Each structure stands twice: as structure tokens, then as C-alpha cells.
Amino acid sequence: MSDGLFTAVLGLAGLLLLGGFVWMLRNAWRSMAVQSRRGLLGRMLARQGAHPPEGTSYSAEAAALAVRRCARCRAADECERFLATGDREGFEAFCPNATYILRQVRDARGEEAPAG
């Protein structure tokens, strides 16, 4: 094998290793971000007096979508701050799951959905 070809193969192998390392770091970072958000939805539901979707009018699919929205939410820091205050009102301004949470609250109270 010529020196030029050997250098090219070695360089390519190095790039592949570096790319794999960057990919692993990226996945680890995303996993940590999701782990840190785990429980925010449950805490928000509990704060509002609702509970996870067992026996409510929302389907398992709706619950799974809510969990996914929470895991990908860009307002997680704001959510943490809100939960730390003890307030019950105001989350609707930043929470992408506000409709879901309010529906869970209505179901927990046995209320009908508003007309409209």
C-alpha cells in the first residue's frame, strides 16, 4: 500500500471514530436532558389536582403525546421555576401541555368540557 493511500485510510478511520464519539456525546446529552425533565408532567398534574390519565377521557396515545411534548419542551426551566413557587395558575402561558393538563383537572373534578 502506498503512503498516500495509507494516510487516506488512516485519516478516514480517524474521522469515523471522531464522528462516532460526537454522536455518542450528543445522545448522552439528549438522554440527560430528557431524564432531568422526567416527572415534570406528573408534578404539574399533581399541582393542579389531577392525576395521571388512568380512568380519564384521554387516551393512552394522548398521554404519550403529552409526555413527548414535555420531554422536548423548551420551557423546562420555566416549568421548574413555576413548580418551585407553589402557584397553581399561570402555567398556561408557557406549557405546551396546558390543554391536556386542564382536561385532566376537569376529569378529576368530574366536570364537563366547556362548550365551544
DSSP file (Angstrom, degrees, kcal/mol; ACC not computed):
  #  RESIDUE AA STRUCTURE BP1 BP2  ACC     N-H-->O    O-->H-N    N-H-->O    O-->H-N    TCO  KAPPA ALPHA  PHI   PSI    X-CA   Y-CA   Z-CA
    1    1 A M              0   0    0      0, 0.0     2,-0.1     0, 0.0     0, 0.0   0.000 360.0 360.0 360.0 136.4    0.0    0.0    0.0
    2    2 A S     >  -     0   0    0      1,-0.1     4,-2.5     4,-0.0     5,-0.2  -0.349 360.0-114.1 -76.1 159.6    1.4    3.4   -0.9
    3    3 A D  H  > S+     0   0    0      1,-0.2     4,-2.4     2,-0.2     5,-0.2   0.872 115.7  52.6 -60.1 -39.0    2.0    6.1    1.8
    4    4 A G  H  > S+     0   0    0      2,-0.2     4,-2.0     1,-0.2    -1,-0.2   0.905 111.5  44.9 -65.2 -42.4   -0.7    8.3    0.3
    5    5 A L  H  > S+     0   0    0      2,-0.2     4,-2.6     1,-0.2     5,-0.2   0.909 113.0  51.1 -68.4 -42.1   -3.4    5.6    0.4
    6    6 A F  H  X S+     0   0    0     -4,-2.5     4,-2.6     1,-0.2    -2,-0.2   0.913 110.7  48.9 -60.3 -43.9   -2.4    4.5    3.9
    7    7 A T  H  X S+     0   0    0     -4,-2.4     4,-2.5     2,-0.2    -1,-0.2   0.892 111.6  49.7 -63.4 -40.5   -2.6    8.1    5.1
    8    8 A A  H  X S+     0   0    0     -4,-2.0     4,-2.5     2,-0.2    -2,-0.2   0.918 112.7  46.2 -64.9 -44.2   -6.0    8.5    3.5
    9    9 A V  H  X S+     0   0    0     -4,-2.6     4,-2.4     2,-0.2    -2,-0.2   0.914 113.8  48.6 -65.4 -42.9   -7.3    5.3    5.1
   10   10 A L  H  X S+     0   0    0     -4,-2.6     4,-2.1    -5,-0.2    -2,-0.2   0.904 112.1  49.5 -63.1 -42.0   -5.9    6.2    8.4
   11   11 A G  H  X S+     0   0    0     -4,-2.5     4,-2.3     2,-0.2    -2,-0.2   0.908 110.9  49.4 -63.7 -42.4   -7.5    9.7    8.1
   12   12 A L  H  X S+     0   0    0     -4,-2.5     4,-2.4     2,-0.2    -2,-0.2   0.905 110.1  50.9 -63.4 -42.3  -10.9    8.2    7.2
   13   13 A A  H  X S+     0   0    0     -4,-2.4     4,-2.3     1,-0.2    -1,-0.2   0.901 110.1  50.3 -62.4 -40.5  -10.7    5.8   10.2
   14   14 A G  H  X S+     0   0    0     -4,-2.1     4,-2.6     2,-0.2    -2,-0.2   0.901 109.8  50.0 -63.7 -41.8   -9.9    8.7   12.5
   15   15 A L  H  X S+     0   0    0     -4,-2.3     4,-2.9     2,-0.2    -2,-0.2   0.902 110.0  50.7 -64.0 -40.4  -12.8   10.7   11.1
   16   16 A L  H  X S+     0   0    0     -4,-2.4     4,-2.4     2,-0.2    -2,-0.2   0.909 111.7  47.5 -63.5 -42.2  -15.2    7.8   11.6
   17   17 A L  H  X S+     0   0    0     -4,-2.3     4,-2.2     2,-0.2    -2,-0.2   0.919 113.4  47.7 -64.3 -43.5  -14.0    7.4   15.2
   18   18 A L  H  X S+     0   0    0     -4,-2.6     4,-2.5     2,-0.2    -2,-0.2   0.920 111.7  50.5 -63.3 -44.0  -14.4   11.1   15.9
   19   19 A G  H  X S+     0   0    0     -4,-2.9     4,-2.5     1,-0.2    -2,-0.2   0.909 110.5  49.6 -61.1 -42.5  -17.9   11.1   14.3
   20   20 A G  H  X S+     0   0    0     -4,-2.4     4,-2.2     2,-0.2    -1,-0.2   0.892 110.7  50.0 -62.7 -40.1  -18.9    8.1   16.5
   21   21 A F  H  X S+     0   0    0     -4,-2.2     4,-2.3     2,-0.2    -2,-0.2   0.917 111.2  48.0 -65.1 -43.8  -17.6    9.8   19.6
   22   22 A V  H  X S+     0   0    0     -4,-2.5     4,-2.5     1,-0.2    -2,-0.2   0.909 111.0  51.8 -63.1 -42.1  -19.5   13.0   18.8
   23   23 A W  H  X S+     0   0    0     -4,-2.5     4,-2.3     1,-0.2    -2,-0.2   0.909 110.0  48.8 -61.2 -42.9  -22.7   11.0   18.1
   24   24 A M  H  X S+     0   0    0     -4,-2.2     4,-2.3     2,-0.2    -2,-0.2   0.905 111.5  49.4 -64.3 -41.7  -22.4    9.2   21.5
   25   25 A L  H  X S+     0   0    0     -4,-2.3     4,-2.5     2,-0.2    -2,-0.2   0.916 110.4  51.0 -62.5 -43.1  -21.8   12.5   23.3
   26   26 A R  H  X S+     0   0    0     -4,-2.5     4,-2.5     1,-0.2    -2,-0.2   0.927 111.9  46.5 -60.8 -46.4  -24.9   14.0   21.6
   27   27 A N  H  X S+     0   0    0     -4,-2.3     4,-2.4     1,-0.2    -1,-0.2   0.884 111.7  51.3 -65.2 -38.1  -27.1   11.1   22.5
   28   28 A A  H  X S+     0   0    0     -4,-2.3     4,-2.2     2,-0.2    -1,-0.2   0.911 110.6  48.9 -64.7 -41.4  -25.8   11.1   26.1
   29   29 A W  H  X S+     0   0    0     -4,-2.5     4,-2.2     2,-0.2    -2,-0.2   0.928 112.2  48.0 -63.8 -45.2  -26.6   14.9   26.4
   30   30 A R  H  X S+     0   0    0     -4,-2.5     4,-2.3     1,-0.2    -2,-0.2   0.898 110.9  51.8 -63.1 -39.8  -30.1   14.4   25.0
   31   31 A S  H  X S+     0   0    0     -4,-2.4     4,-2.6     1,-0.2    -1,-0.2   0.906 109.7  48.9 -63.5 -41.9  -30.7   11.5   27.4
   32   32 A M  H  X S+     0   0    0     -4,-2.2     4,-2.2     2,-0.2    -1,-0.2   0.894 110.1  52.0 -64.8 -39.1  -29.6   13.6   30.3
   33   33 A A  H  X S+     0   0    0     -4,-2.2     4,-0.9     2,-0.2    -2,-0.2   0.914 112.2  45.4 -63.5 -42.7  -31.9   16.4   29.2
   34   34 A V  H >X S+     0   0    0     -4,-2.3     4,-1.0     1,-0.2     3,-0.6   0.911 111.5  52.8 -67.0 -41.8  -34.9   14.1   29.0
   35   35 A Q  H 3< S+     0   0    0     -4,-2.6     3,-0.5     1,-0.2    -2,-0.2   0.882 105.9  53.8 -60.6 -38.5  -34.0   12.5   32.3
   36   36 A S  H 3< S+     0   0    0     -4,-2.2    -1,-0.2     1,-0.2    -2,-0.2   0.761 111.5  46.3 -69.4 -22.2  -34.0   15.9   34.0
   37   37 A R  H X< S+     0   0    0     -4,-0.9     3,-2.3    -3,-0.6     4,-0.4   0.577  83.5 115.1 -93.7 -12.0  -37.5   16.6   32.6
   38   38 A R  T 3< S+     0   0    0     -4,-1.0    -3,-0.0    -3,-0.5    29,-0.0  -0.373  80.2  23.7 -59.6 130.7  -38.9   13.3   33.6
   39   39 A G  T 3> S+     0   0    0     -2,-0.1     4,-2.7     4,-0.0    -1,-0.3   0.213  88.4 106.5  99.2 -15.7  -41.5   13.9   36.2
   40   40 A L  H <> S+     0   0    0     -3,-2.3     4,-2.6     2,-0.2     5,-0.2   0.932  83.0  47.9 -62.1 -43.8  -42.3   17.5   35.3
   41   41 A L  H  > S+     0   0    0     -4,-0.4     4,-2.8     1,-0.2    -1,-0.2   0.935 113.4  47.4 -63.0 -45.6  -45.7   16.5   33.7
   42   42 A G  H  > S+     0   0    0      1,-0.2     4,-2.5     2,-0.2    -1,-0.2   0.896 113.0  48.7 -62.0 -40.3  -46.6   14.3   36.7
   43   43 A R  H  X S+     0   0    0     -4,-2.7     4,-2.4     2,-0.2    -1,-0.2   0.889 111.9  49.3 -66.0 -38.8  -45.6   17.1   39.1
   44   44 A M  H  X S+     0   0    0     -4,-2.6     4,-1.8    -5,-0.2    -2,-0.2   0.915 111.3  49.0 -67.6 -42.2  -47.7   19.6   37.1
   45   45 A L  H  <>S+     0   0    0     -4,-2.8     5,-2.9     1,-0.2     4,-0.5   0.936 112.9  47.7 -60.7 -46.0  -50.7   17.3   37.1
   46   46 A A  H ><5S+     0   0    0     -4,-2.5     3,-1.2     1,-0.2    -2,-0.2   0.901 108.6  54.6 -62.3 -41.1  -50.4   16.8   40.8
   47   47 A R  H 3<5S+     0   0    0     -4,-2.4    -1,-0.2     1,-0.3    -2,-0.2   0.874 109.5  47.8 -59.2 -37.4  -50.0   20.5   41.4
   48   48 A Q  T 3<5S-     0   0    0     -4,-1.8    -1,-0.3    -5,-0.1    -2,-0.2   0.489 121.8-106.9 -84.9  -2.7  -53.3   21.1   39.5
   49   49 A G  T < 5S+     0   0    0     -3,-1.2    -3,-0.2    -4,-0.5     2,-0.2   0.653  82.9 115.7  87.1  16.1  -55.1   18.4   41.5
   50   50 A A      < -     0   0    0     -5,-2.9    -1,-0.3    -6,-0.2    55,-0.1  -0.595  50.5-145.6-108.7 174.4  -55.2   15.9   38.6
   51   51 A H        -     0   0    0     53,-0.2    57,-0.1    -2,-0.2    -9,-0.0  -0.871  39.1 -64.9-134.4 166.2  -53.6   12.6   38.3
   52   52 A P  S    S-     0   0    0      0, 0.0     2,-0.9     0, 0.0    -1,-0.2  -0.110  70.4 -86.2 -51.3 159.7  -52.0   10.5   35.5
   53   53 A P  S >  S+     0   0    0      0, 0.0     3,-1.6     0, 0.0     2,-0.4   0.173  78.0 134.8 -69.9  18.8  -54.6    9.5   32.9
   54   54 A E  T 3  S+     0   0    0     -2,-0.9     3,-0.1     1,-0.3    -3,-0.1  -0.520  83.9   1.3 -67.2 124.1  -55.9    6.3   34.4
   55   55 A G  T 3  S+     0   0    0     -2,-0.4    -1,-0.3     1,-0.3     2,-0.2   0.674 105.4 120.4  76.1  17.5  -59.7    6.4   34.1
   56   56 A T  S <  S-     0   0    0     -3,-1.6    -1,-0.3     2,-0.3    48,-0.1  -0.566  77.9-104.9-107.1 175.6  -59.9    9.8   32.3
   57   57 A S  S    S+     0   0    0     -2,-0.2     2,-0.3    46,-0.2    47,-0.1   0.571  92.3  94.6 -79.0  -7.4  -61.3   10.7   29.0
   58   58 A Y  S    S-     0   0    0     -5,-0.1    -2,-0.3     1,-0.1    -3,-0.1  -0.635  74.4-126.7 -85.0 144.2  -57.9   11.0   27.4
   59   59 A S     >  -     0   0    0     -2,-0.3     4,-1.9     1,-0.1     5,-0.1  -0.285  23.9-106.3 -81.4 169.1  -56.4    8.0   25.6
   60   60 A A  H  > S+     0   0    0      1,-0.2     4,-2.5     2,-0.2     5,-0.2   0.851 122.6  57.8 -62.2 -33.9  -53.1    6.4   26.2
   61   61 A E  H  > S+     0   0    0      2,-0.2     4,-2.4     1,-0.2    -1,-0.2   0.913 104.9  49.2 -63.6 -42.3  -52.0    8.0   22.9
   62   62 A A  H  > S+     0   0    0      2,-0.2     4,-2.1     1,-0.2    -1,-0.2   0.893 111.5  49.9 -63.7 -39.3  -52.8   11.5   24.2
   63   63 A A  H  X S+     0   0    0     -4,-1.9     4,-2.3     2,-0.2    -2,-0.2   0.913 110.1  50.0 -64.9 -42.4  -50.9   10.7   27.4
   64   64 A A  H  X S+     0   0    0     -4,-2.5     4,-2.3     1,-0.2    -2,-0.2   0.894 110.3  50.4 -63.8 -39.7  -47.9    9.5   25.4
   65   65 A L  H  X S+     0   0    0     -4,-2.4     4,-2.8     2,-0.2    -1,-0.2   0.888 109.0  51.9 -64.4 -38.4  -48.0   12.7   23.3
   66   66 A A  H  X S+     0   0    0     -4,-2.1     4,-2.3     2,-0.2    -2,-0.2   0.911 109.7  48.9 -64.2 -41.8  -48.1   14.8   26.4
   67   67 A V  H  X S+     0   0    0     -4,-2.3     4,-2.5     2,-0.2    -2,-0.2   0.914 112.2  49.1 -63.1 -42.4  -45.0   13.0   27.8
   68   68 A R  H  X S+     0   0    0     -4,-2.3     4,-1.8     2,-0.2    -2,-0.2   0.922 110.1  50.2 -64.1 -44.4  -43.2   13.5   24.5
   69   69 A R  H  < S+     0   0    0     -4,-2.8     4,-0.5     1,-0.2    -1,-0.2   0.914 112.2  48.8 -59.3 -41.6  -44.1   17.2   24.4
   70   70 A C  H >< S+     0   0    0     -4,-2.3     3,-1.0     1,-0.2    -2,-0.2   0.918 109.1  51.6 -64.3 -43.8  -42.8   17.6   27.9
   71   71 A A  H 3< S+     0   0    0     -4,-2.5    -1,-0.2     1,-0.2    -2,-0.2   0.813 117.9  38.6 -64.4 -29.4  -39.6   15.8   27.1
   72   72 A R  T 3< S+     0   0    0     -4,-1.8    -1,-0.2    -5,-0.2    -2,-0.2   0.370  88.2 130.1-100.4   3.6  -39.0   18.1   24.2
   73   73 A C    X   -     0   0    0     -3,-1.0     3,-0.6    -4,-0.5    -3,-0.1  -0.301  48.0-156.1 -67.4 138.7  -40.2   21.3   25.8
   74   74 A R  T 3  S+     0   0    0      1,-0.2     3,-0.3     2,-0.1     4,-0.1   0.484  89.7  65.3 -88.8  -4.1  -38.0   24.3   25.6
   75   75 A A  T 3>  +     0   0    0      1,-0.2     4,-2.5    19,-0.1    -1,-0.2   0.069  61.6 118.3-104.9  24.0  -39.7   25.8   28.7
   76   76 A A  H <> S+     0   0    0     -3,-0.6     4,-2.6     1,-0.2    -1,-0.2   0.881  76.1  50.6 -60.0 -39.2  -38.5   23.2   31.1
   77   77 A D  H  > S+     0   0    0     -3,-0.3     4,-2.3     2,-0.2    -1,-0.2   0.913 111.2  48.2 -64.8 -41.0  -36.6   25.7   33.2
   78   78 A E  H  > S+     0   0    0      2,-0.2     4,-2.5     1,-0.2    -2,-0.2   0.882 110.7  52.3 -65.0 -37.8  -39.6   27.9   33.4
   79   79 A C  H  X S+     0   0    0     -4,-2.5     4,-2.9     2,-0.2    -2,-0.2   0.926 108.4  50.0 -62.8 -45.9  -41.7   24.9   34.4
   80   80 A E  H  X S+     0   0    0     -4,-2.6     4,-1.8     1,-0.2    -2,-0.2   0.922 112.0  48.1 -58.5 -44.9  -39.2   24.1   37.2
   81   81 A R  H  X S+     0   0    0     -4,-2.3     4,-0.9     2,-0.2    -2,-0.2   0.916 111.8  50.0 -62.9 -42.5  -39.4   27.6   38.5
   82   82 A F  H >X>S+     0   0    0     -4,-2.5     3,-1.1     1,-0.2     4,-0.8   0.939 110.4  49.3 -60.9 -47.8  -43.2   27.6   38.3
   83   83 A L  H 3<5S+     0   0    0     -4,-2.9     3,-0.4     1,-0.3    -1,-0.2   0.824 106.4  57.5 -62.7 -31.1  -43.3   24.3   40.3
   84   84 A A  H 3<5S+     0   0    0     -4,-1.8    -1,-0.3    -5,-0.2    -2,-0.2   0.732  99.3  60.6 -71.1 -21.6  -41.0   25.7   42.9
   85   85 A T  H <<5S-     0   0    0     -3,-1.1    -1,-0.2    -4,-0.9    -2,-0.2   0.789  99.0-131.2 -77.7 -27.2  -43.3   28.7   43.6
   86   86 A G  T  <5 +     0   0    0     -4,-0.8    -3,-0.1    -3,-0.4    -2,-0.1   0.413  58.1 142.7  87.7  -2.2  -46.3   26.6   44.7
   87   87 A D      < -     0   0    0     -5,-0.6    -1,-0.3     1,-0.1    -2,-0.1  -0.277  39.3-164.6 -68.3 157.3  -48.6   28.5   42.4
   88   88 A R        +     0   0    0     -3,-0.1     2,-0.3     1,-0.1     3,-0.3   0.550  69.0  65.1-113.8 -18.1  -51.4   26.8   40.5
   89   89 A E  S    S+     0   0    0      1,-0.2    -1,-0.1     2,-0.1    -2,-0.0  -0.826  82.7  44.2-111.3 146.7  -52.2   29.5   38.0
   90   90 A G  S >  S+     0   0    0     -2,-0.3     3,-1.3    -3,-0.1     4,-0.3   0.199  70.8 107.0 114.2 -15.6  -50.1   30.8   35.2
   91   91 A F  G >>  +     0   0    0     -3,-0.3     4,-2.5     1,-0.3     3,-1.5   0.769  67.2  74.7 -66.7 -23.2  -48.6   27.6   33.7
   92   92 A E  G 34 S+     0   0    0      1,-0.3    -1,-0.3     2,-0.2     6,-0.1   0.773  84.7  66.4 -60.4 -25.4  -50.9   28.0   30.6
   93   93 A A  G <4 S+     0   0    0     -3,-1.3    -1,-0.3     1,-0.2    -2,-0.2   0.760 121.2  12.2 -69.3 -25.0  -48.7   30.9   29.4
   94   94 A F  T <4 S+     0   0    0     -3,-1.5    -2,-0.2    -4,-0.3    -1,-0.2   0.563  99.9  99.9-127.5 -14.5  -45.7   28.6   28.7
   95   95 A C    ><  -     0   0    0     -4,-2.5     3,-1.5     1,-0.1     4,-0.2  -0.669  50.0-160.3 -89.0 121.2  -46.8   24.9   28.9
   96   96 A P  T 3  S+     0   0    0      0, 0.0     3,-0.2     0, 0.0     4,-0.2   0.624  95.5  55.5 -70.5 -10.4  -47.4   23.1   25.6
   97   97 A N  T 3> S+     0   0    0      1,-0.2     4,-3.0     2,-0.1     5,-0.2   0.173  71.0 113.6-102.9  15.8  -49.5   20.6   27.6
   98   98 A A  H <> S+     0   0    0     -3,-1.5     4,-2.8     1,-0.2     5,-0.2   0.902  77.8  48.4 -56.8 -44.6  -51.8   23.2   29.2
   99   99 A T  H  > S+     0   0    0     -3,-0.2     4,-2.0     1,-0.2    -1,-0.2   0.927 113.7  47.4 -62.3 -44.4  -54.9   21.9   27.3
  100  100 A Y  H  > S+     0   0    0      2,-0.2     4,-2.1     1,-0.2    -2,-0.2   0.931 113.8  47.0 -61.1 -47.1  -54.0   18.3   28.3
  101  101 A I  H  X S+     0   0    0     -4,-3.0     4,-2.3     1,-0.2    -2,-0.2   0.920 111.4  50.2 -63.5 -45.0  -53.5   19.3   32.0
  102  102 A L  H  X S+     0   0    0     -4,-2.8     4,-2.4    -5,-0.2    -1,-0.2   0.860 109.7  52.1 -63.9 -34.6  -56.7   21.3   32.2
  103  103 A R  H  X S+     0   0    0     -4,-2.0     4,-2.6    -5,-0.2    -1,-0.2   0.909 108.5  50.5 -66.0 -41.1  -58.6   18.4   30.7
  104  104 A Q  H  X S+     0   0    0     -4,-2.1     4,-2.5     2,-0.2   -53,-0.2   0.890 109.5  51.4 -62.5 -38.9  -57.1   16.1   33.3
  105  105 A V  H  X S+     0   0    0     -4,-2.3     4,-1.9     2,-0.2    -2,-0.2   0.938 110.2  48.4 -63.5 -46.9  -58.2   18.6   36.0
  106  106 A R  H  X>S+     0   0    0     -4,-2.4     5,-2.8     1,-0.2     4,-0.8   0.920 112.6  48.9 -59.6 -43.5  -61.8   18.7   34.7
  107  107 A D  H ><5S+     0   0    0     -4,-2.6     3,-0.7     1,-0.2    -1,-0.2   0.906 109.1  52.2 -63.2 -41.3  -61.9   14.9   34.6
  108  108 A A  H 3<5S+     0   0    0     -4,-2.5    -1,-0.2     1,-0.2    -2,-0.2   0.842 114.2  43.6 -64.3 -32.9  -60.5   14.7   38.2
  109  109 A R  H 3<5S-     0   0    0     -4,-1.9    -1,-0.2    -5,-0.2    -2,-0.2   0.534 113.0-118.7 -88.7  -7.3  -63.3   17.1   39.3
  110  110 A G  T <<5 +     0   0    0     -4,-0.8    -3,-0.2    -3,-0.7     2,-0.2   0.748  62.9 149.9  76.2  23.4  -66.0   15.3   37.2
  111  111 A E      < -     0   0    0     -5,-2.8    -1,-0.2    -6,-0.2     2,-0.2  -0.546  46.7-116.9 -89.9 155.1  -66.6   18.5   35.2
  112  112 A E        -     0   0    0     -2,-0.2     3,-0.1     1,-0.1    -1,-0.1  -0.571  36.3 -99.1 -83.9 152.3  -67.8   18.6   31.6
  113  113 A A        -     0   0    0     -2,-0.2    -1,-0.1     1,-0.1     3,-0.1  -0.460  48.5 -98.7 -67.4 143.3  -65.6   20.2   28.9
  114  114 A P        -     0   0    0      0, 0.0    -1,-0.1     0, 0.0     2,-0.1  -0.351  40.9-109.2 -64.6 144.9  -66.6   23.7   28.1
  115  115 A A              0   0    0      1,-0.2    -3,-0.0    -3,-0.1     0, 0.0  -0.378 360.0 360.0 -70.4 150.5  -68.7   24.1   25.0
  116  116 A G              0   0    0     -3,-0.1    -1,-0.2    -2,-0.1    -3,-0.0   0.401 360.0 360.0 137.6 360.0  -67.2   25.7   22.0
